[in-house]
């Protein structure tokens, strides 16, 4: 490892809530990294299981921050505020890293001093079995805003970003119960390229019952994020039109689901928003009359 690379301080943030069954594997994969100039911050978001005892066994090898249960966005933001690294990396408590994950990304930033953010490829495990991502989940590299509108193509566990970028973006939106990562990556990709290291340096584990994606209707929160970004500063006409088209599509899909489950008032609000035909005329606050809030 060259001297410049060794001098890059990385802050690793693991948010966790009642994940004692898998948290140790995540922590151990961080402590086993070949890049040693790093700090590990675990934010316990009000766990009621064995998490506090598990964390205490690591002693000074990590910093543990505890808060009342406020959600993953608040937990990550808490960790960001406490971090002192120039580079920030996140790891979900049910995922793990390959030993050279941090070293490879630090090396990338040393080669690309103008880059703000990069991610790596992943190996996907579902209920203990390796699966291949579908074509629509394939990660692009570079200017990925339009490609990212349909679904999240950036994984928190695979990302490393410069601290100043997080400060510029204002961190994760704590008003979103889910899709908080989709929201942040859209805001980032609106302004900067998101680079890809095309090697699987993350093991992403899914299929368990406590995943947020299994507890929420994700399109509801993607709609909220899209409605917000359409009216944001710096968005180009082409970007706004692409975001508006995706918002209308998701509104129609979500409204159909609302009707299927008898939520007619909610369905009508989303249908009203879907009928607005130009990005310049989209008025989510009026159309939804508080449904998104």
C-alpha positions as CSV (number, residue, x, y, z in Angstrom):
1,X,0.0,0.0,0.0
2,X,1.5,3.4,-1.0
3,X,1.9,6.2,1.5
4,X,-0.8,8.3,0.0
5,X,-3.2,5.4,0.2
6,X,-2.3,4.6,3.8
7,X,-2.9,8.3,4.8
8,X,-6.6,8.2,3.7
9,X,-8.7,8.0,6.8
10,X,-12.0,6.1,6.2
11,X,-15.0,6.2,8.5
12,X,-17.1,3.1,8.2
13,X,-20.7,3.4,9.5
14,X,-22.9,0.4,10.3
15,X,-26.5,1.3,11.3
16,X,-28.3,-1.6,13.2
17,X,-31.5,-2.4,14.8
18,X,-32.2,-5.8,16.4
19,X,-29.7,-7.6,14.1
20,X,-27.6,-9.4,16.7
21,X,-28.1,-12.6,14.6
22,X,-25.9,-11.2,11.8
23,X,-24.1,-8.1,13.1
24,X,-20.9,-9.8,14.3
25,X,-20.2,-11.0,10.7
26,X,-20.6,-7.5,9.4
27,X,-18.3,-6.0,12.1
28,X,-15.7,-8.8,11.6
29,X,-15.6,-8.2,7.9
30,X,-14.7,-4.5,8.6
31,X,-12.1,-5.2,11.2
32,X,-10.5,-7.7,8.8
33,X,-9.9,-5.0,6.1
34,X,-6.4,-4.7,4.6
35,X,-6.8,-0.9,4.7
36,X,-6.0,-0.2,8.4
37,X,-6.4,3.6,8.5
38,X,-10.1,3.6,9.4
39,X,-12.6,3.9,12.2
40,X,-15.6,1.8,12.7
41,X,-18.8,3.5,14.0
42,X,-21.8,1.3,14.8
43,X,-25.0,3.2,15.5
44,X,-27.4,1.1,17.6
45,X,-30.9,2.5,16.6
46,X,-32.6,1.4,19.9
47,X,-32.1,-2.3,19.7
48,X,-34.0,-4.5,22.2
49,X,-32.2,-7.7,21.5
50,X,-28.6,-8.8,22.4
51,X,-27.0,-6.1,20.3
52,X,-25.6,-4.0,23.2
53,X,-23.9,-6.9,24.8
54,X,-22.5,-8.0,21.5
55,X,-21.1,-4.6,20.8
56,X,-19.5,-4.3,24.2
57,X,-17.3,-7.3,23.5
58,X,-15.5,-5.4,20.8
59,X,-14.2,-2.8,23.2
60,X,-12.1,-0.1,21.7
61,X,-12.0,-1.7,18.2
62,X,-15.2,0.2,17.4
63,X,-17.2,3.2,18.5
64,X,-20.8,2.5,19.5
65,X,-23.3,5.3,19.3
66,X,-26.8,4.6,20.8
67,X,-30.0,6.4,20.1
68,X,-33.7,5.9,20.5
69,X,-35.3,4.1,17.5
70,X,-35.5,6.7,14.8
71,X,-34.9,4.7,11.6
72,X,-31.9,3.9,9.4
73,X,-31.6,7.4,7.9
74,X,-31.3,9.0,11.3
75,X,-28.8,6.3,12.4
76,X,-26.6,6.9,9.3
77,X,-26.8,10.6,9.7
78,X,-25.8,10.2,13.4
79,X,-22.7,8.2,12.3
80,X,-21.8,10.8,9.7
81,X,-21.9,13.6,12.2
82,X,-19.6,11.7,14.5
83,X,-17.2,10.5,11.8
84,X,-13.7,12.1,11.3
85,X,-12.7,10.4,8.0
86,X,-12.2,12.2,4.7
87,X,-13.9,9.2,3.1
88,X,-17.2,7.6,4.3
89,X,-18.3,4.1,3.7
90,X,-21.5,2.4,4.8
91,X,-22.2,-1.3,5.6
92,X,-25.7,-2.6,6.3
93,X,-25.7,-4.9,9.3
94,X,-26.8,-8.0,7.3
95,X,-24.1,-7.6,4.6
96,X,-20.3,-8.3,4.7
97,X,-17.2,-7.1,2.8
98,X,-14.3,-8.9,1.1
99,X,-11.0,-8.0,2.9
100,X,-9.7,-5.6,0.2
101,X,-13.0,-3.7,-0.3
102,X,-11.8,-0.5,1.4
103,X,-8.3,-0.7,-0.1
104,X,-9.6,-1.0,-3.6
105,X,-11.9,2.0,-3.2
106,X,-9.2,4.2,-1.5
107,X,-6.9,3.3,-4.4
108,X,-9.6,4.4,-6.8
109,X,-9.9,7.8,-5.2
110,X,-6.2,8.2,-5.3
111,X,-6.2,7.6,-9.0
112,X,-9.3,9.8,-9.6
113,X,-8.9,12.9,-7.4
114,X,-11.9,14.6,-9.0
115,X,-14.3,11.6,-8.3
116,X,-16.8,12.1,-5.5
117,X,-18.3,8.7,-5.1
118,X,-17.8,5.1,-6.2
119,X,-19.4,1.7,-5.6
120,X,-18.4,-1.9,-6.2
121,X,-20.2,-4.9,-7.6
122,X,-21.8,-7.4,-5.2
123,X,-22.5,-11.1,-4.7
124,X,-26.2,-11.6,-3.9
125,X,-27.3,-14.2,-1.3
126,X,-31.0,-14.9,-0.8
127,X,-31.9,-17.1,2.1
128,X,-28.5,-18.6,2.1
129,X,-28.4,-19.3,-1.7
130,X,-26.4,-17.4,-4.2
131,X,-28.6,-15.7,-6.9
132,X,-27.8,-13.7,-10.0
133,X,-29.2,-10.2,-10.3
134,X,-31.7,-9.6,-13.1
135,X,-30.7,-7.4,-16.0
136,X,-32.6,-4.5,-14.7
137,X,-30.5,-4.5,-11.5
138,X,-27.2,-4.3,-13.5
139,X,-25.1,-1.4,-12.1
140,X,-24.1,1.3,-14.7
141,X,-21.2,3.6,-14.2
142,X,-20.9,7.4,-14.7
143,X,-23.8,9.7,-15.2
144,X,-26.6,7.3,-14.0
145,X,-29.4,9.6,-13.1
146,X,-31.9,8.5,-15.8
147,X,-31.0,4.9,-15.4
148,X,-31.6,5.1,-11.6
149,X,-35.1,6.5,-11.8
150,X,-36.9,3.2,-12.1
151,X,-35.2,1.5,-9.1
152,X,-32.2,1.9,-6.8
153,X,-29.0,0.9,-8.7
154,X,-26.6,2.0,-5.9
155,X,-26.1,-0.1,-2.8
156,X,-25.2,1.6,0.5
157,X,-22.9,-1.3,1.4
158,X,-21.0,-0.9,-1.8
159,X,-20.5,2.9,-1.7
160,X,-17.6,5.0,-0.6
161,X,-17.9,8.8,-0.9
162,X,-16.0,11.9,0.0
163,X,-17.2,13.5,3.2
164,X,-17.7,16.8,1.5
165,X,-20.2,15.3,-0.9
166,X,-22.4,14.0,2.0
167,X,-22.2,17.5,3.6
168,X,-23.3,19.1,0.3
169,X,-26.2,16.7,-0.1
170,X,-27.3,17.1,3.5
171,X,-27.2,13.3,4.3
172,X,-30.1,10.9,4.2
173,X,-33.7,12.2,4.3
174,X,-35.1,11.2,7.7
175,X,-38.7,11.7,6.6
176,X,-38.5,8.6,4.4
177,X,-39.4,5.3,6.1
178,X,-37.8,3.5,3.2
179,X,-36.0,4.2,-0.1
180,X,-33.8,6.7,1.7
181,X,-30.9,5.4,-0.3
182,X,-32.7,5.7,-3.6
183,X,-33.4,9.3,-2.7
184,X,-29.8,10.2,-1.8
185,X,-28.4,8.5,-4.9
186,X,-30.8,10.4,-7.2
187,X,-29.7,13.7,-5.6
188,X,-26.1,12.7,-6.0
189,X,-26.4,11.4,-9.6
190,X,-28.2,14.6,-10.6
191,X,-24.9,16.4,-10.1
192,X,-22.1,13.9,-10.2
193,X,-21.1,10.7,-11.9
194,X,-21.2,7.6,-9.7
195,X,-18.3,5.3,-10.6
196,X,-18.2,1.5,-10.5
197,X,-15.4,-0.8,-9.5
198,X,-16.5,-3.9,-11.5
199,X,-15.5,-6.5,-8.9
200,X,-17.8,-8.1,-6.3
201,X,-16.3,-6.8,-3.1
202,X,-19.6,-7.0,-1.1
203,X,-21.7,-9.9,-0.1
204,X,-25.3,-8.7,0.0
205,X,-27.6,-10.9,2.0
206,X,-31.4,-10.7,1.7
207,X,-34.7,-12.5,2.0
208,X,-35.1,-12.2,5.8
209,X,-38.2,-10.9,7.4
210,X,-36.8,-7.7,8.9
211,X,-35.7,-6.1,5.6
212,X,-37.3,-2.7,5.1
213,X,-38.1,-3.6,1.5
214,X,-40.3,-6.4,2.8
215,X,-42.2,-4.1,5.2
216,X,-43.1,-1.2,2.9
217,X,-44.7,-0.4,-0.5
218,X,-41.5,1.0,-1.9
219,X,-43.1,3.0,-4.8
220,X,-44.9,5.3,-2.3
221,X,-41.5,6.5,-1.1
222,X,-39.9,6.6,-4.6
223,X,-42.8,8.8,-5.6
224,X,-42.1,11.1,-2.7
225,X,-38.5,11.3,-3.7
226,X,-39.2,11.9,-7.4
227,X,-41.7,14.7,-6.5
228,X,-39.0,16.4,-4.4
229,X,-36.3,16.1,-7.0
230,X,-38.4,17.5,-9.9
231,X,-38.6,20.8,-8.1
232,X,-34.9,20.8,-6.9
233,X,-32.4,23.4,-8.0
234,X,-30.0,22.5,-10.7
235,X,-32.2,19.9,-12.5
236,X,-32.1,20.2,-16.3
237,X,-35.2,20.2,-18.4
238,X,-34.4,16.8,-19.8
239,X,-33.8,15.4,-16.3
240,X,-37.0,16.9,-15.0
241,X,-39.0,15.4,-17.9
242,X,-37.5,12.0,-17.3
243,X,-38.2,12.1,-13.6
244,X,-41.8,13.4,-14.2
245,X,-42.4,10.5,-16.6
246,X,-41.2,8.0,-14.1
247,X,-43.3,9.7,-11.3
248,X,-46.4,9.4,-13.4
249,X,-45.7,5.7,-14.1
250,X,-45.1,4.9,-10.5
251,X,-48.2,6.9,-9.4
252,X,-50.4,4.8,-11.8
253,X,-48.9,1.5,-10.5
254,X,-49.3,2.6,-6.8
255,X,-52.8,3.9,-7.4
256,X,-53.8,0.5,-8.9
257,X,-52.5,-1.2,-5.8
258,X,-54.5,1.2,-3.6
259,X,-57.7,0.5,-5.4
260,X,-57.1,-3.2,-5.2
261,X,-56.9,-2.9,-1.4
262,X,-59.8,-0.5,-1.1
263,X,-57.9,2.7,-0.4
264,X,-59.9,4.7,-2.9
265,X,-59.2,8.2,-1.6
266,X,-55.5,7.5,-1.7
267,X,-55.8,6.0,-5.2
268,X,-57.5,9.1,-6.5
269,X,-54.8,11.4,-5.1
270,X,-52.1,9.5,-6.9
271,X,-54.2,9.3,-10.1
272,X,-54.6,13.0,-10.0
273,X,-50.8,13.5,-9.8
274,X,-50.3,11.0,-12.7
275,X,-52.6,13.0,-14.9
276,X,-50.4,16.1,-14.8
277,X,-48.7,16.0,-18.2
278,X,-45.7,18.3,-17.9
279,X,-42.8,18.5,-15.4
280,X,-43.3,22.2,-15.1
281,X,-46.9,21.7,-13.9
282,X,-46.3,18.9,-11.4
283,X,-47.6,20.1,-8.0
284,X,-47.4,17.1,-5.7
285,X,-48.3,19.0,-2.5
286,X,-51.6,20.1,-4.1
287,X,-52.4,16.9,-5.9
288,X,-51.8,14.6,-2.9
289,X,-53.1,17.0,-0.2
290,X,-50.8,15.5,2.4
291,X,-50.9,11.9,1.4
292,X,-47.2,11.8,0.9
293,X,-46.5,13.5,4.2
